[in-house]
């Protein structure tokens, strides 16, 4: 079977497409989660990658788990409760850990339905923009299950506890306009304009030194559960590192010389 992730690179920007359009990019097999984890590890090592776009092939972003596999108890849904618990820990939960740890900024270009785990994956990204046709749902309870991939931690941090509770406990879907109102996405665009806008945002990120955007992202991530004094200590250490990079000195020189900087990821 072809890889689940279709990866394309344009300079410092990498576009990752979930590529199972016939299954609405559902995620059930362990190999799919392992691909995510491997890609994130590779992107972390490659300092020349400065921005990532994540989107879905076909009409969906990601429909979550495959409901037919759930019915038939196949794939990660097979086995005893103990085996299923371990399957979650060694499959879909790898995605959350990998994306949260990834320091490269990630833009979710939500091209269609983002359901269950699909919404959780979008919430793992740093920036979310949506096509007008997109719908989003934390719909686990409608299948008699709970958010198993990290949604119970992620969604309240993105849109607040009250709205996250409503979405999680009703399982009801919201459209792109409501997602914008909730702050779940920052922009809603006509379908044809989604990827061009994602590339524009990615280009704006990639125009900056990669060490600065990576460490800034890490500070924001850690700031979600740190006290200010501890965060300031971390910021002081990161800032000292940043001041001693070649790209920082190039940025200062370019600013003073009124020219475009030439960053070397050093």
N, C-alpha and C positions, 0 to 999 in steps of 0.2 A: 504493500500500500504506500502511496506517496506520502511525504511528510505532512503533518497536520499544519505546521507553520510555513507559510510561503514568505520568504525573506528577500527583500530587495533593498539595495543600498544606493544612495545618491549623495556622494560626498560624506559629510559627517552625520547625515540623517539616514536612519534605517526604518523602513516600513515593514511591519509584520502583519500578515493577513491570516486570520483563522480560515483554513481552506477545506472545509467540509460542507459546501453549500447545500448538498442534497439532504443533509441532516441538520440544516440550519445551524451549522457549526457547533453542534452539541459536543459535550466533553464527557466521556465515559471510560475510555481506555486509559490505563496507566501510562502507556507510551505517549499520549498527548500531553499529560502533565509533565512527564520527564523531558519532553521537548521544550516546554516552557522553561523549566529549571535550567536546562543546558544552555538555552539561548541567553537567559539572564546572566549566567556565569560567564559566557563568552563576551557579552556586552560589557560586563564589569571589567574584564581584563583588557579590553580594547579601548584605550584611552582616547582614540581618535573618533569614537562614536559620541556625539554630543546630544542627540535627541532621537527619540523613537516614536513612531506612530503605530498604534494598534487598531486594526479594523477587521471587518469580517467579509468574506467572499459571499456573493449572492445578495439576497434580500435581508439577511439577518446579521446582527453583530455576533451574538451567541445565545442559543436557546437554553443553556444550562445543561443539566443531565438529560440523557436520552430516556424518555418515559417508557418506550417499548422495552428497553433493557431493564428498567425497574420492574415492569410487569413480569418479564420473563426471568428475572433474577440472574441476569447475565452480566459479564464484565465485572466492574467494581461492586455491583449489587448482588453478586453471588455469595453463597456460603453462609456460615453461622453468624450470629451477631458479633462475635469476637473477630471473625475474619473480615466482616464488613467494616468494623471499627478500624482495623488495621489498614484496610483498603483506602479509606478516606485519608488516613494519616500519611500514607505512602503514595497517594495519587493527587487528587484535587487540592489537598491542603499544601502540596508542594508549590502550587501556583502562587497562592497568597504569600507564602514565605519568600519565594523568589522575587516577586514583583515588589514587595515591601522593602526588601533588602537592596534592590537594584537602585543605584545612585544616579543612573542616567535618567533625565526627565522623560516621562512617557505621556503621550497625548492619546487619549481614546477617541477615535473618530467613530461614533456610534451610528452606523449606517442603517440600522433596522432594529428589530426587537433585541433587547438585552434583558434576559429573563433568568431569575434565580442566580445560579453561578455566573451567568453572563453579566448580570448587573454587578455582582460582587467583584468580578474582574475589572469592570469599568471603574469601580470605586477604588481599586488598587492603583489606578493611574493618577497622575498628578493634575492633568487637565482633561476635562471631558467636554467635547462638543458633539452636537447631535444633528442628524438630518431631520427634516420635518416629519418624515414617515416613522421615525423611531418611537418605540414604546418601551417602557421599562417596568419591571415588576419584581418584587421580592416575594415570589409566589409559592415558596416552599409549603406553607400551611395548606394550600389548596390540594396538595398531594399527600397531606398527612405527615409531612416531615418538617424538619427545622433547618435553618441556614447552617449548612455543614461545612462551608468553605471559607468562612470568615465574615459573612455579612452582618452578623450580630455585633461585631466589633467595628466594622467599617462604616456601615450606613449611618448610624447615629453620629459619627464624627463628621460625616459629609453634610448631612441635612438637619441634624439635631434630633434629639430623642423623640419628641412628639410626632414629627412627621415620619421618622423611621419606624416608630411603633405602629402608626397607622398603616404604612405600607407592608410591614412584616406581619401584622396580626390579621389584616384583611386579605392580604395576598393580591389585592387589586392592582391592575396596571395603571400607569399614568402615561399621558402622551408627552411629546417633546416640549410643548408649551408649559405644561405643569412642571415638568422637570426643570425648566428654566426658572420658573417662579420659585421652586424649592431650593434652587442653588445646586441642584444635582449636576447640571451642566452649565457652562458659562456662555454658550452661544448655541443658537438653533439656526440652521441654514437650509436653503433648498437642497434637495438631494445631490444635484450635480455639483454643488459648490462645496460639499463637505470636505472631500480629500484635498482640493486646492487650498482651502482655508487651513486644514491641518498642516499641510506642507509649509504654508506661510508662517504659521506659529512656530513650527519646528525650525524653520530657517532663522527666525528671530532668536530662538534659543541657541541654535548652533553657531550664531555669529559671535557669541560670547565665549570666553575661555572655558574649556570643559571642566577644569579643576574647580572653578568658581561655581558653576551651576550644579555640579555634583555635590559639593560640600554644602551649598545653600539648601539643596533638596534634603540632605541628611539632617541639617539643623531643623528644618520645618517638621520632618518626620519625628525626630526625637523630642521636639518641643511639644508634641501632643500629649506626652506623659511625663515631662520633666518640670521641675520648679524653675523659676527664672534664674536664681543664682547658679544652679547647675548648668543651665543652658548657656549662660554668659561665660562660664568657665570653658565650655566646649567651643563656644564661638571665638573666644580669645585664642585658643590653641589652633583652630582652623584658620583664623585670620593671620596668625604668625606664619603658618605654612603658605598661605596664599601670597603674602608679601614677598616670599622668597622664591616664587616661581618666575621663570623666564617670561611666561605669557603676561604676568602682571606688569612687568617692566615694559614689555612691548605695548601693552594697553595704555600705560601712562605716556610713553613716548609718542604713540599715535595720536592720543588726545591733544597733547601739547603741540605736536607738529601739524595738527589738522589733516591727518591722512587716515586711510583705512588700515586697521591693524592686520598683521599677519601672524596668526597664532600657530604654534608648533606642538601644542599639547605637552609642554615641558615647563 
